[in-house]
Amino acid sequence: MAVMNETMDPPKPVDLTHHFSRVTKNRGASAVKDFYKYFKIPNIGNLAGGLPNHNYFPFDTLEGAAALHNRWKPTPNQPVDPPTSSTAPSLTSDGLTTSQVVVPKASIESNPLRKIDLQTALQYGTAQGYPPLYSFLRQFTRENMHPNVPYAGGPEIILTCGSTDGFSKTIEALSNVWDASYDPIEYREGLLCEEYAYMNAIQAARPRGLNITPVAVDDEGMKAAGKGGLADVLENWDGSKGKRPHLMYTVTIGQNPTSGVLSVERRKEIYALCTKYDIIIIEDDPYWYLQYPSANPSSMASRGPATSPSNTLPGSRNFNTPKSSGYAFLDSLVPSYLSVDTEGRVVRLDTFSKTVAPGCRLGWVTAQPALCERLQRISETSTQQPSGFVQSMIAELIMGPQNRHGRGGGKDDQGWQSHGWVRWLEGLRGNYERRMQTMCTIFDEGKNLIKTGRRRSMTSEWSVIDTVPIFDFQWPLGGMFIWVHINFHTHPLYHKTSHEKLSRGLWIHLTTPKYLVLVAPGQLFAPTEEIREEKAWCFFRICFAAVDEEEVAAMSRRFVEGCRSFWGKKRVDEIEEDGVEEVEKRVLAVQMC
C-alpha cells in the first residue's frame, strides 16, 4: 500500500470500472431525472413535468414529539476504571427532554439546501436524496465522520433506503449474475466475508451466484494472516471454484455476530492485501458509534485477560490525525476503512436504523464519486429516493428551520445541528454500554458451575471443589451483541449424543417457561454449510440492546440459570426435542397469560 507524504498531493482514486457489472456499464442517466434541472429556472411555467400538484397533498404539516439531543447520559471516552454504577439512571437530570418537531406544508426559504417542507419533500425528487438532508450528511460525513480520507477530492455520498438497500445496489453495480446451468465456472465471481457473518447480506448475494468465501476471524474480526486468514485465502485460491473474489463484505465495528472491533493496524494489513489483489471493500458499519472503552478494563477486572491490546481500543487515543473531527467523542472512535483508503476502493454503508429507528429505512453510501454516480443511476430506475416523510422529519430534527416556518428538535425550536447529533450518539453509546456492563458482569459471575464433593483414599477423606466452565465470551468492544461460546464438551452427555442435539436441546431448554429466554443459534450466522456443521453449533449470539433497560439483569440471570440447569441433565431422554412450532406455541401461551 502506498504511503502518502503530508507534503504531497493526495492520489486520485483508482479506476474501478473494470469491476462494474455488464448492466451497470450500460446504464445511462435517467432522461426524466436529468430533465428536472430545468424545473429550477426562476419563475418558469412548468408544463413539462408529470408532477402532482402539491396543494392536493393531504398533509398540511408533519409533526412529532422528539427527544432533545441530551436526553441520555453519556459514558466517558477514556475511562480509567469500569463504570461504577452501570445500573444508574440513564436519563439526564435537566428535566425537559422533549421537543416538538414540525415540518410545514410550505417554507419561504429560497435556498433548496435549507428548504424543508412537505411541498418539496413529498414531491418527486432526485435519487441522490432530499437536498437539505443530503447536504447535511455529505458535510458531516466528509468533515466530521471521516475527515482524513486520503484520496483527492474525498468521497461522495448517496442516500439509500437503509443499509440493505445500499448493499443490494452495490453488489448489483459490482458483480455479474452467474448461473451454474448456463455459465462456465471460470466466469463465477466471489464475495469474501467473515466466517460468521450477517446473513441478510449473504442471502442477498448468494442468488446472484456469487461464491461466498469465508475468512477466519479472531477477537478483533477478520484475520489478515495465519491459517484461514485473508492472505491464506487469496494466495492459495483454487481456480476451479471460479474467479478469485473481487468483493469483500465486512462489519468491522461490533461485528455481527462476534462483536469484534477491527484495529487500525489490522485494517492497514487487510487494505494492503485488497490493493494487491484488486478487491473492493464493502464496509457495513451500523454500530460505529457503539464502541465501548470500558470493555477492556472491565474484562481485566473480572477475569484477568484483556479483550484486546490497549493501543487498538476505542478511546485509547485520538484516531483522527492530522485533521480532527471537531468532536472528542468522534475522535475517540476507531475509524472507518475510509481513513486508510488511498485508492478509493472502500464502499461504506451507514444507516439511521440504530441511531433513530429501523422503520425509517434510511441510510447512505459513502464511496468514491465515480461509484456513487453508478449507484445513483441504479436508484433512478428502482427506488428513486427514500421516503420523503422520513427524510423531511430527520432533516427538520437535526437541521431545523431557517425561518418561522417549522420547528426543529432543539429547545428553542432550532435543530440539533452537528453538535447535537454527536451528543445524541454519545448518549446512545452510554445507554448501550451500561447494558453491556450489566449483562457481561452477570455472565462472568455465572459462567462456571461449581461442584463440591468428597473423596477418600485408603487412609483419609477430603473435600473437593470442581469448576466446570459452562460457557465463555469476550466483553464486546462494540456493537449490540455478546458472542457466547458454549463449552458443550464439559456437559455430562457430550459423548453420549450428537453435538447438534445438545446445542438444539439447550436452545429449546432456555425457551421453557421457567427461563423463557430466546437466543440466536450460531448456525444462523454460518455463511457455508461446512462452518454450520463443524463449529457454529457451539455459539449463541445474545443481544443486550432490544429488551427494556430494567429487564436486562433479570433476563441475563435467566440465561445463566437455564444453562446451569441444562448441565444437570444426566440422561439423553431428558434433553428437550420440541419442534419450532412447539416453541412458538409455548411462547404465545405465556404472552397470553
N, C-alpha and C positions, 0 to 999 in steps of 0.2 A: 504494500500500500504506500502510495506516495506521501511524503511528509511535506507540508507546506510551510515555508518560511514566512514569518509575520510580515516581512517587508515585500514579499512577492504578491502579485495579484492572484486572487483565488482562481482555480481552474474552472473552466466551463463544465457543466455536467456532460457525461458521455452520451453518445447517441445510442438509444435503446430500440430504435425502430426495427432492428433485425429480430427482436423478440415479440413484436406486435403480431397478433393473430391475423390470419388472412382476412377475416371480416373487418377487423379494426383498421387494417391498412386501406380497405376500400371505403371506409366511412368518410362522408363529407359533412360539412356544416349543414345544419337544418336550414333550408331555404326560408321556412316560416319564421324560425327564431332569429335568423340573420336580418330579416326584414323589420324586426321590432326596433332596430336602431332609428328608423325614420319616425317612429312614434314620438321620439323625444324632441322633434323640431318644435320650437316655441310657437304656440297658437295655431298649430297645424289642424286643419279639419280632417279628422281621421275617418275616412270612409273605406279604408282598406282592410283593417284588421277584423277578424271574426271574434271580437271580444264582447261578452255580455255587458250590458250597462250596469255600472257599479251602483247606481241608485236603486236597483232592484235586488241587491244583495239583502237578505232578510235580517242580517245582523247590524244593529246600529252601533253597538260597542262590544268589545270583548273584555271581560273583567274577571278578576280573581284575587282573593286574599292570598298574599305570598309572604314568605319568611323574609325578615331582614337578613342582611348578609352575615351578621354576627350572632345569629341565633344559637349556634353550637359552640361549645368550649373547645379550643384547640389543645393539642399536646405539643410539648417542646420539640423544636427541630433537632436539638442536640442534647438529649437527656444525659445527665451524669449518672443517675440511678434510674431504675424502673419506676414508673408512676406509683406513688404511694397510696393512691385512692382510686383504683380502677372502677370502683362502683359509685364514685361521687357523681352528683347530678351533672348531666351533660349540657344542660341549658345555661346560657349566660345569665347573669343576675341583674341586667339593666331594665328588667320589666317588659317594656314593649318589644315584641318580637315579630309583629305582623304589619305588613303594608298592604295597600290596595293598588294593584296594577290595572291600568285601563288603557286599552288600545282603542282610539276613537275611530269613528267612521271615516273622517277626513281630517288631515292635518294641513295647516297652511305652510309648513316647512317646504322650502323650494329645493333644497339640496336632496337629491334622491338617495344619497348615502346616509342621510339623517332622518328622512321622512318615514315615519312608522304609522301606518293607519290601515284600516280594512279595505279602503278603496284600492290600495296598491297590493296589499298582502294577499287578498283573495282573488286577484286578477291573474291571468296568465303571466308568467314571469320567465326569467332566464334560468337555464339549467345550472348556472354557477351558484345560485342561491339568492335569497331575498337580499337586495343590495345593502341595506343597513347592517344586517347580521353578517353577511359575507365580509363587509368592510371591517367590522369589529374583529371577527375571528381571524381574518388574514393578518391584521396588525398584531393581535395578541399572540398568534402562532409564531410569527416571524420575530417579534421584538421581545416577548416575554417567555414563551414556552421554549423556543429554540433560537436563542439569539446568536448562536455561533455555528450555524450551518456553513460548512467550509467550501461551498462552490459558488461561482459567480452568479450574482443576481438573486440568489436564495430561492426558496421553494414557493410554489403556488398552492392554493387550496381550492377545493370544490366541495360544496355541501352535499350530503347524502341522506338517505332515509335510514340512518344508523350504520353501524359497522358492518353488519351482514350485507347490506346493500353495497357498501363500499368494497367489500371483499369480492362479492359476486361480479361487480363491474370490473374490478382489477384483473381477476382471472379470465374474464371474457376478453379483456383487452390484450392479455399477455400469454394466452395459451390457445391452441387449436384443439377442437374436439377430435378424439381418437376412438375408433370402434374396432374391436377385435375381429368383427365379421367382415370388415372391408379394408382395413388399413394395415400395412406392413408394420411389424414390431419396431423397426428402426425409426418410424415416424412418431412413436409414442413419447410424449413429454412427461415430465415428472414434477412433483411438489415435495420438497423437504419439509419436515415438521418435527417437533419434539416427540419422543417415544410415548409420552402421554400428552394428549392434545385436546383442545376444544373441538368437539366433534361436529358441531354445526358447520364449521368451516370445512372440515374434511369431507363431510357429506355433501357439501356444495361442489367440491372439486371432483369427487370420485365419479359422478355420472358423466363428466366430460372425458373420461378415460384416462385421467392423469394417474401416473404411477405414484402412489402415496409412499414416501420413503422416510421412515422414522430415523431420527438421530438420537443417540444416547443422551441422557440428562444426569446432572448431579444436583446438589443442593442449590446451586445458582440458577441452573437452567440448562440450555443446550450446551453440550461439551464441544470444544474446538478440537481437542487432541484426545489420544487414548483410544482404546477399543470401542468401536461403535460411534466415536465422535465424528464431527463433520469432515475432518481431514481424512479419516479412515474410510468413510463412506464414499467420498469423492475420488480419492486416489485409487481405490480398488473397485471402481464402478464396473459392473457386469453389463456389457453392451447388449447381451441377449435379452435384457429387461426393457430395452428401449434407450432413448437418449439420456445422457446424464442430466439430472434435473437442473432447470434454469430458474426455478422459483423456490422461495423459502417462505413458509408461513410460520410466524413465531409470536408468542406472547412473552415479553421479556420482564415485565414488572408484575409481581403477583401471578406468576404463570399459572394458567388454568389447565390442570388441577393442582399442580405440585407446589404452588405459591412461591417459587424461586424468584429472586431478583438478580438479573444479569449485570455483573460489574462492567465498568467502562473498559477495564483491561481485557475481559473476555470478549466484549463487543469488538474491540480492535482486532483480536485474533480471528474472530469469525468473519469480520468485514474483509480482512486481508484474503481469506480463502474465497469469499464471494467475488472479490475483484479478480483473483487468479482464475477462477472457473466461470466468470461472467454470469453471476447469479443475482437476481433481483430479490431484495428482502422486503417481504410484506409484514410490517410490524403492527400487530393489533395491540393497542395499549389502552384498554378501558380503565385500568387501575393505576395509572401513572401517579396520581396524586395520593394514592393509598400506600405510602411507604412508611414503615414503622421503625424509627430509630431505636425504640425501646426493646425490640425483639432480641437483639444480641445480649445486652446486659441482663435481661430477664432470663434468657436461656442459661447464661453463665451462673446466675444466682441460684437457679433451681436445680441445675443438673451438672454444672461444671463446664462442658464444652460450649464454645460459641457457635452460633448459627453460621457465621461467615467471617472471613478475615476483616478486621476493623476498618482498614482503609478502603474497602469496597462498599461500605454501608451507607444507606440513606442518612444524611445528617453528619457524616464523618468529615466533610469538607465542602467548600464552595465548588460545585461541579461546573458552574458556568464561567469559564475563563476563555479568552480575556474579557469578554463582554458580559456584564451581569444582566440578569432578567429584570432587575429593579425591585425584586422581592426576595427577602431572605428565605422564605418558605420554598419558592421555586428553585432558588439556587442550591438548596439543601438536597434536592431530589436527584437521584441517579438519572442522567439524561437519556434521551432517545438515541437510537441508531443514527438519527439525523445529525447528531453532534460530531460523528466521525465519517459522515457521508461525503467524501471528497469527490465522488464520481456521479452522484445523483442517482444511485441505484436503490434508494430506500423509498418505499411507499408506506406511509404511516396512516393508520386508521384510528380516528378519535370518535367519541360518542358522548351524547348527553344522557345516555341510559343510566349511568351510575352517578352522574352529578346532578341531574334533575329527575328524570323518571324514564323507565324503559318505554312507556307508552308514547313518549314524544316521537319516537322513530326519527331521530335527528342526529346527524353526526357530520364529520368532514374528513376528507382525504387530504394529506399533505404530501407533495411529491414534486419532482422537477416539472417545470411548466409544460414541456412537450407531452408528458404523460397525462397531466391534468387536462390538457386540451383534448386528448383522445377520450378520456373519461367523460368529458363534457359532451362530446359527440354521441356517446352511448346514452347518456341521460336524456338528451334532447328527444330521442325517439323511444324512450321507455318510461321512466318515472317522471321525466320532465323537471320536476323540482320537488323538494319536501313540502309538507303541508304548510300552507300559508297561515293557518290558525296558529300552529306551533311556532313557526319562525317569528311571527309578529309578537307573540307573547314573550318568547325568550329575548327578543331584541328590546322590547319595552322594559322588561325586568332588569336587564343589565345596562342598556344604554340610556333608557329614559327619554322623555320628550324634550324637544328643543324649544318648546313654546307652551302656552297654556293648555293646548290640546293633549290629552293623555296624561297618564301618571305612571311613574316608574317604580322600582322596587325599594327605593330608599325612604327614610323617614320624611324627607322634605319633598316627596313625590318625584325626585330625580331618580335616575337609575343607580344600580350598584356601582357601575363603572369597573374598570380593570381591578382596582384595589379591592373593591367589594367582592368581585368574583373570586379573587385569590383568597380573601378572608373566608368566603363560603367554603372553598375547597379545604382550607385549613381546619375549619370546624367539622367537616365531614370526616377528614382523616382522624381528628381527635375522637369522634364517636366510635368509629370502627376500630381504632387502636385500643380503646378501652374494652370493647367487646372481645377483641383478640386476647388481651391480657387476662380477662376473666376466664375464658374458655381454656386457654393454654395452662393456666395455673391449676385448674381443676383436673385437666387431663394429666398433668405432671404428677399430681398427688395420687391419682388413681391408676396409673398405667401398669403398676406391678401388683401382683397378687401375693400376699404374704401368707405362707403356710407354716404352722408350728406343729411340732410332734416330738416324740421321744424315741431315742434309740438306745439299745443296750448291747453291751458286749458280755463276755463270759464273767467279767468282774465288776462292771459298773453300768450305769444308765445316765444319759444326759439329754438335755433339751436341744432340739434342732429347729432352726428357722430357715426356711427356704424362700427365696424370692423368685417368683415366676413372672417374667416380663410378658404381659398380655399384648400390649401394643406400644408403639413408639412413633415419634413425629418430630419435625423441626418447627420451632417457633417461626411463623411466617414473617418475612421481612416486608411483605407487601400483599395486596390483594384482599380477597374475602374468604379464603379457604385455608383449612388445615388438611394436609395430606397425611393420613394416618396409615401406618404400616402395621397390619395385624400379625402378630407372631403366632400364626397357627401351628408352627412346629412345636410349641410348648403345650398345646392342647392335649388332654388325655386320649383323645380319639384320632390324633393326627395320622397314626399308622394303621388305623382300622377302617377308614373310609376315604373317599376321594376328597381332594382339595376343594373341588367345586362344591361338593355337598356341604363341607364345613363352612365355606365362605357364604353360600346362599343361606345356610341354616342360621348363621349369626345375623345376617341381614334381616331375615324374617323374624328371628327372636327379638330383635330390637323394636319391631313394629307391634309386638303383642301389647295388650292393654296395660300391663304393669310398667312398661318403659315408653312405648309409643313415640319412638324416635325414628325418623326416616333419614337415612344417609345415602349418598350416591356410591354405588359399587364401582370399583376401579375399572371394571370391564367396559363401562360406558365411555372411557377416555382412551381406549386402546385403538390406535389407528389401523392396526393389522390384526388378523386372527392369531398370528404367531404370538404377539405380545399379549393378547387377550388370554390365550390358553396357558402361556408359560409363567407369567408373573403378575398380571393385572388383578387377578383374583384375590391377592393378599393386601389390597389397598382399599380404603374408603376415603372419599372426599367429603369433608364436613364444612358447611358454610355457617359462619358466625354472624353474617350480615342480615339475613332475612327475618329472623324472629324478633319479637318485641324485646326491647332492652332488658326489661325485668324478667324475661324468660330465659335469657342466655345461661345463667348459672344453673337453673333447675334442669334445663334440657341437657346441659353438659354432664351433670351428675347422673341423669338417667342413662346417658350413653355409657358412662363408666360402669354404672351398676349393671346394666344389661350385659356388657362384655364379661364382667366378673361372674355373673350368674351363668353365662353360657359356658364358662370354663369349669363349671361344676357338673356338667353333663358327663356321665360315665358310660352310657350305652348309646350305640348308634341309633337305636329306635327312639331316643329322646330328642333327636335333632328335628326341628320343625321342617316340614316339606310342603307347606301350603303353596298353592299357585298364586300368581299375581292377582287373580280375581278374588281369592280369599283374603289377601292382604287388603285389597281395596274395600271389600265388604266390611272388614273389621274396622278400618279407619273411618268409614262412613258411619258405622254404628256408633262409634264413640262420639263423632261430631253431632249426631242427632240426640245424644243423651243430654 
